[in-house]
């Protein structure tokens, strides 16, 4: 995406109250979906390992998570729009294309671009919502102002602190920061386990057990304070009246509105 960064400034109107709906027409598609969920869970577990390692700067764990999310979006972009996905997305933004593929490409491109900005931007929460239904899954890509939610856990990065501490407090501050990172690592590892449980292997579980699932997460930072939260989501079985036949953008569902209320993002979603 480097070729577009200088002239692309983002437009979250495309993301606002919308989601991508991807069909799951057969077991093969479900296997691909499950493999993607395993990759996400493994990336989160890697983040937990980095957080728990006192020799690894917290920023390394944070950036590894962002890199993985961005790469995941780019892989999806290639599947839907081809290797020229950047030009397809930019054609949509320039008003040169308004077809379904271009719209989806622009949606993912916006999400990937904005995720890349998070490594240097504070007071912006990334709050994706992933929901599995019997014949499809949806992904809401959401960003909100602020850095935390009522249910988030917090951890500290001394490398990001601008405070000048007296010598007698420096060691205590570093020890407390390391403790908060270890606590966060344990929480993050549980979140990875939650993803594995919500989106099980189609070859090892019945359709009734796997046809619904949902996860919402939110992460952000303000200065040296990082935050994260992950929760299960109950899918709305009546959300769609028409079967999923092709990837498309849809309006946000009741799950999106509910999780925005629960996480208190309603008035803070970046438009």
WOKA-V824514 format. One record per pair of residues at least 6 apart in sequence whose C-alpha atoms are under 8 Angstrom apart, sorted by the first residue. I is the first residue (numbers start at 1). J is the second residue. If there is no record, write none. Layout:
i:I j:J
i:I j:J
This chain:
i:1 j:86
i:1 j:113
i:4 j:86
i:5 j:113
i:10 j:110
i:10 j:113
i:10 j:114
i:11 j:110
i:11 j:271
i:12 j:110
i:12 j:270
i:12 j:271
i:13 j:271
i:14 j:106
i:14 j:107
i:14 j:110
i:15 j:107
i:15 j:110
i:15 j:111
i:15 j:140
i:15 j:141
i:15 j:142
i:15 j:271
i:16 j:142
i:16 j:269
i:16 j:270
i:16 j:271
i:17 j:140
i:17 j:251
i:17 j:252
i:17 j:256
i:18 j:140
i:18 j:141
i:18 j:249
i:18 j:250
i:18 j:251
i:18 j:252
i:19 j:138
i:19 j:139
i:19 j:140
i:19 j:141
i:19 j:249
i:19 j:250
i:19 j:251
i:19 j:252
i:20 j:104
i:20 j:138
i:20 j:139
i:20 j:140
i:20 j:247
i:20 j:248
i:20 j:249
i:20 j:250
i:21 j:136
i:21 j:137
i:21 j:138
i:21 j:139
i:21 j:244
i:21 j:247
i:21 j:248
i:21 j:249
i:21 j:250
i:22 j:136
i:22 j:137
i:22 j:138
i:22 j:244
i:22 j:246
i:22 j:247
i:22 j:248
i:23 j:135
i:23 j:136
i:23 j:137
i:23 j:244
i:23 j:245
i:23 j:246
i:23 j:247
i:24 j:30
i:24 j:134
i:24 j:135
i:24 j:136
i:24 j:137
i:24 j:244
i:25 j:135
i:25 j:136
i:25 j:244
i:25 j:245
i:27 j:202
i:30 j:202
i:31 j:201
i:31 j:202
i:31 j:203
i:34 j:199
i:34 j:200
i:34 j:201
i:34 j:202
i:37 j:195
i:37 j:196
i:37 j:199
i:38 j:196
i:40 j:68
i:40 j:192
i:41 j:192
i:41 j:193
i:41 j:195
i:41 j:196
i:42 j:192
i:43 j:65
i:43 j:68
i:44 j:65
i:44 j:188
i:44 j:189
i:44 j:191
i:44 j:192
i:45 j:188
i:45 j:189
i:45 j:192
i:47 j:61
i:47 j:62
i:47 j:64
i:47 j:65
i:47 j:185
i:47 j:188
i:48 j:61
i:48 j:184
i:48 j:185
i:48 j:186
i:48 j:188
i:48 j:189
i:49 j:185
i:50 j:56
i:50 j:58
i:50 j:60
i:50 j:61
i:51 j:58
i:51 j:61
i:51 j:181
i:51 j:182
i:51 j:184
i:51 j:185
i:52 j:178
i:52 j:181
i:52 j:182
i:52 j:185
i:54 j:178
i:57 j:157
i:57 j:159
i:58 j:157
i:58 j:181
i:59 j:157
i:62 j:119
i:63 j:119
i:66 j:115
i:66 j:116
i:66 j:118
i:66 j:119
i:67 j:116
i:69 j:112
i:69 j:115
i:70 j:111
i:70 j:112
i:70 j:113
i:70 j:115
i:70 j:116
i:71 j:112
i:73 j:108
i:73 j:109
i:73 j:111
i:73 j:112
i:74 j:108
i:74 j:109
i:74 j:112
i:76 j:108
i:77 j:85
i:77 j:105
i:77 j:108
i:77 j:109
i:78 j:84
i:78 j:85
i:80 j:101
i:80 j:104
i:80 j:105
i:80 j:247
i:81 j:88
i:81 j:101
i:81 j:102
i:81 j:105
i:85 j:105
i:86 j:105
i:86 j:109
i:88 j:97
i:88 j:102
i:88 j:105
i:88 j:106
i:89 j:102
i:89 j:103
i:89 j:105
i:89 j:106
i:89 j:109
i:90 j:106
i:91 j:97
i:91 j:102
i:92 j:98
i:92 j:102
i:92 j:103
i:92 j:106
i:93 j:106
i:100 j:248
i:100 j:249
i:101 j:248
i:103 j:249
i:104 j:247
i:104 j:248
i:104 j:249
i:111 j:141
i:115 j:126
i:118 j:124
i:122 j:147
i:122 j:220
i:122 j:221
i:122 j:222
i:122 j:223
i:123 j:145
i:123 j:146
i:123 j:147
i:123 j:220
i:123 j:221
i:123 j:222
i:124 j:143
i:124 j:144
i:124 j:145
i:124 j:146
i:124 j:147
i:124 j:220
i:124 j:221
i:125 j:143
i:125 j:144
i:125 j:145
i:125 j:146
i:125 j:147
i:125 j:148
i:125 j:218
i:125 j:219
i:125 j:220
i:125 j:221
i:126 j:141
i:126 j:142
i:126 j:143
i:126 j:144
i:126 j:217
i:126 j:218
i:126 j:219
i:126 j:220
i:127 j:141
i:127 j:142
i:127 j:143
i:127 j:144
i:127 j:216
i:127 j:217
i:127 j:218
i:127 j:219
i:128 j:139
i:128 j:140
i:128 j:141
i:128 j:142
i:128 j:216
i:128 j:217
i:128 j:218
i:129 j:138
i:129 j:139
i:129 j:140
i:129 j:141
i:129 j:142
i:129 j:214
i:129 j:215
i:129 j:216
i:129 j:217
i:129 j:256
i:130 j:137
i:130 j:138
i:130 j:139
i:130 j:140
i:130 j:214
i:130 j:215
i:130 j:216
i:131 j:137
i:131 j:138
i:131 j:139
i:131 j:212
i:131 j:213
i:131 j:214
i:131 j:215
i:131 j:233
i:131 j:235
i:132 j:138
i:132 j:199
i:132 j:211
i:132 j:212
i:132 j:213
i:132 j:214
i:132 j:235
i:133 j:211
i:133 j:212
i:133 j:213
i:133 j:235
i:133 j:237
i:134 j:211
i:134 j:212
i:135 j:211
i:135 j:243
i:135 j:244
i:136 j:244
i:140 j:252
i:140 j:256
i:142 j:269
i:142 j:270
i:143 j:269
i:143 j:270
i:144 j:265
i:144 j:268
i:144 j:269
i:144 j:270
i:145 j:268
i:145 j:269
i:145 j:270
i:146 j:220
i:146 j:222
i:146 j:268
i:147 j:219
i:147 j:220
i:147 j:221
i:147 j:222
i:147 j:226
i:147 j:227
i:148 j:218
i:148 j:219
i:148 j:220
i:148 j:221
i:148 j:227
i:148 j:228
i:149 j:218
i:149 j:229
i:149 j:263
i:149 j:264
i:149 j:265
i:150 j:263
i:150 j:264
i:151 j:229
i:151 j:263
i:152 j:218
i:152 j:227
i:152 j:228
i:152 j:229
i:153 j:184
i:153 j:227
i:153 j:228
i:153 j:229
i:154 j:180
i:154 j:184
i:154 j:225
i:154 j:226
i:154 j:227
i:154 j:228
i:155 j:177
i:155 j:180
i:155 j:181
i:155 j:183
i:155 j:184
i:155 j:225
i:155 j:226
i:155 j:227
i:156 j:177
i:156 j:178
i:156 j:180
i:156 j:181
i:156 j:224
i:156 j:225
i:156 j:226
i:157 j:177
i:157 j:224
i:157 j:225
i:157 j:226
i:158 j:173
i:158 j:174
i:158 j:177
i:158 j:224
i:159 j:224
i:160 j:223
i:160 j:224
i:161 j:223
i:161 j:224
i:162 j:224
i:191 j:230
i:191 j:231
i:194 j:232
i:195 j:215
i:198 j:210
i:198 j:212
i:198 j:213
i:198 j:214
i:198 j:215
i:198 j:232
i:199 j:210
i:199 j:213
i:200 j:210
i:202 j:210
i:212 j:235
i:213 j:232
i:213 j:233
i:213 j:234
i:213 j:235
i:214 j:232
i:214 j:233
i:214 j:234
i:214 j:235
i:215 j:230
i:215 j:231
i:215 j:232
i:215 j:233
i:216 j:230
i:216 j:231
i:216 j:232
i:216 j:233
i:216 j:259
i:217 j:228
i:217 j:229
i:217 j:230
i:217 j:231
i:218 j:227
i:218 j:228
i:218 j:229
i:218 j:230
i:219 j:226
i:219 j:227
i:219 j:228
i:219 j:229
i:220 j:226
i:220 j:227
i:220 j:228
i:221 j:227
i:233 j:255
i:234 j:255
i:235 j:255
i:236 j:254
i:236 j:255
i:239 j:253
i:239 j:254
i:257 j:266
i:260 j:266
